[in-house]
Amino acid sequence: MSLSSISNFFNKPQTGLLVIRVAAGLTMLLHGIPKFVGGASALSGVGKAMAMYGLDFNPLFWGILAASTETVGGLLIMLGLLFRPAAFLLTFVMLTALLFHNPTLSLSAFGGFAHPWIMMWVFLGLFFTGPGTYAIGAKGGAASAPKSPKPAK
C-alpha cells in the first residue's frame, strides 16, 4: 500500500463530519434524557440558569425547553434534520450552561465547565459547516455538498 493510497483512504471529510455529528448528537441526547427522568425538580434546577438573562419566571418551563433542546436537538444533529436550527439552539444551551456553572470562566475551575465549553464550539462549528452529505436532511447530499464552480467558457 503506497503513501498516496493511505492518504486517499483517510481523506474522507464527509465521514469525519458524520462521526462528529453522531458523537456530539448522542452526547447531547444522553445529556438531556436524565433531566426528564429527574422530574420537575431536576428540570426546574436546569431552568434556573435562565435567571442570568433576567428570565427568572417559571424555571420548570425553561428546564423543559433546555432538556428538550438537548434531547431532540441531539437526535436532529445525528440525523442531519433541521440541522442548523438544532446546532444554533444547542450552541445557546451550551453557552448558558457554561456561564451558569462558571460565570467568571476561571481557568482554575476548567474541569467544571469543560463539557459545555467544548460542546458549544462543536455546535457552533457544525452550524457553519452544515450536516454534510451523509444526512437525512441533505436530499441525497445535494443540499449540503459544496457547490463546485462552473467551468468558464
Contacts in CASP RR format, 6 or more apart in sequence:
PFRMAT RR
TARGET T0000
AUTHOR 0000-0000-0000
METHOD contacts of the structure
MODEL  1
MSLSSISNFFNKPQTGLLVIRVAAGLTMLLHGIPKFVGGASALSGVGKAM
AMYGLDFNPLFWGILAASTETVGGLLIMLGLLFRPAAFLLTFVMLTALLF
HNPTLSLSAFGGFAHPWIMMWVFLGLFFTGPGTYAIGAKGGAASAPKSPK
PAK
14 132 0 8 1.000
14 133 0 8 1.000
14 134 0 8 1.000
15 134 0 8 1.000
17 129 0 8 1.000
17 130 0 8 1.000
17 131 0 8 1.000
17 132 0 8 1.000
17 134 0 8 1.000
18 132 0 8 1.000
18 134 0 8 1.000
18 135 0 8 1.000
20 122 0 8 1.000
20 126 0 8 1.000
21 77 0 8 1.000
21 78 0 8 1.000
21 80 0 8 1.000
21 126 0 8 1.000
21 131 0 8 1.000
21 135 0 8 1.000
22 78 0 8 1.000
24 74 0 8 1.000
24 77 0 8 1.000
24 119 0 8 1.000
24 122 0 8 1.000
24 123 0 8 1.000
24 126 0 8 1.000
25 73 0 8 1.000
25 74 0 8 1.000
25 75 0 8 1.000
25 77 0 8 1.000
25 78 0 8 1.000
26 74 0 8 1.000
26 78 0 8 1.000
27 119 0 8 1.000
28 70 0 8 1.000
28 71 0 8 1.000
28 73 0 8 1.000
28 74 0 8 1.000
28 77 0 8 1.000
28 90 0 8 1.000
28 119 0 8 1.000
29 70 0 8 1.000
29 71 0 8 1.000
29 73 0 8 1.000
29 74 0 8 1.000
29 75 0 8 1.000
29 78 0 8 1.000
31 70 0 8 1.000
32 67 0 8 1.000
32 70 0 8 1.000
32 71 0 8 1.000
33 71 0 8 1.000
34 42 0 8 1.000
35 42 0 8 1.000
35 43 0 8 1.000
35 46 0 8 1.000
35 63 0 8 1.000
35 66 0 8 1.000
35 67 0 8 1.000
35 70 0 8 1.000
36 42 0 8 1.000
36 43 0 8 1.000
36 67 0 8 1.000
36 71 0 8 1.000
40 60 0 8 1.000
43 59 0 8 1.000
43 60 0 8 1.000
43 63 0 8 1.000
43 64 0 8 1.000
43 67 0 8 1.000
44 59 0 8 1.000
44 60 0 8 1.000
44 63 0 8 1.000
45 59 0 8 1.000
45 63 0 8 1.000
46 59 0 8 1.000
46 62 0 8 1.000
46 63 0 8 1.000
46 66 0 8 1.000
46 67 0 8 1.000
47 59 0 8 1.000
47 60 0 8 1.000
47 61 0 8 1.000
47 62 0 8 1.000
47 63 0 8 1.000
47 65 0 8 1.000
47 66 0 8 1.000
48 56 0 8 1.000
48 59 0 8 1.000
48 62 0 8 1.000
49 62 0 8 1.000
49 66 0 8 1.000
49 96 0 8 1.000
49 97 0 8 1.000
49 99 0 8 1.000
49 100 0 8 1.000
50 56 0 8 1.000
50 59 0 8 1.000
50 62 0 8 1.000
50 63 0 8 1.000
50 96 0 8 1.000
51 59 0 8 1.000
52 96 0 8 1.000
52 99 0 8 1.000
52 100 0 8 1.000
52 103 0 8 1.000
53 96 0 8 1.000
55 62 0 8 1.000
66 93 0 8 1.000
66 96 0 8 1.000
69 86 0 8 1.000
69 89 0 8 1.000
69 90 0 8 1.000
69 93 0 8 1.000
70 90 0 8 1.000
70 93 0 8 1.000
72 86 0 8 1.000
73 86 0 8 1.000
73 89 0 8 1.000
73 90 0 8 1.000
74 86 0 8 1.000
74 90 0 8 1.000
76 82 0 8 1.000
76 83 0 8 1.000
76 86 0 8 1.000
77 83 0 8 1.000
77 86 0 8 1.000
77 87 0 8 1.000
77 90 0 8 1.000
77 123 0 8 1.000
77 126 0 8 1.000
79 135 0 8 1.000
79 136 0 8 1.000
79 137 0 8 1.000
80 131 0 8 1.000
80 135 0 8 1.000
80 136 0 8 1.000
80 137 0 8 1.000
80 138 0 8 1.000
81 135 0 8 1.000
81 136 0 8 1.000
81 137 0 8 1.000
83 126 0 8 1.000
83 130 0 8 1.000
83 131 0 8 1.000
83 135 0 8 1.000
83 137 0 8 1.000
83 144 0 8 1.000
84 127 0 8 1.000
84 130 0 8 1.000
87 123 0 8 1.000
87 124 0 8 1.000
87 125 0 8 1.000
87 126 0 8 1.000
87 127 0 8 1.000
87 130 0 8 1.000
88 123 0 8 1.000
88 127 0 8 1.000
90 119 0 8 1.000
90 123 0 8 1.000
91 120 0 8 1.000
91 123 0 8 1.000
91 124 0 8 1.000
91 127 0 8 1.000
94 116 0 8 1.000
94 117 0 8 1.000
94 119 0 8 1.000
94 120 0 8 1.000
94 123 0 8 1.000
95 116 0 8 1.000
95 120 0 8 1.000
97 113 0 8 1.000
97 115 0 8 1.000
97 116 0 8 1.000
98 105 0 8 1.000
98 113 0 8 1.000
98 116 0 8 1.000
98 117 0 8 1.000
98 120 0 8 1.000
101 112 0 8 1.000
101 113 0 8 1.000
101 116 0 8 1.000
102 109 0 8 1.000
102 112 0 8 1.000
102 113 0 8 1.000
105 113 0 8 1.000
110 117 0 8 1.000
130 144 0 8 1.000
131 137 0 8 1.000
131 138 0 8 1.000
131 144 0 8 1.000
132 138 0 8 1.000
132 141 0 8 1.000
132 144 0 8 1.000
132 145 0 8 1.000
133 140 0 8 1.000
133 141 0 8 1.000
133 144 0 8 1.000
133 145 0 8 1.000
134 141 0 8 1.000
135 141 0 8 1.000
135 144 0 8 1.000
137 143 0 8 1.000
137 144 0 8 1.000
138 144 0 8 1.000
138 145 0 8 1.000
END
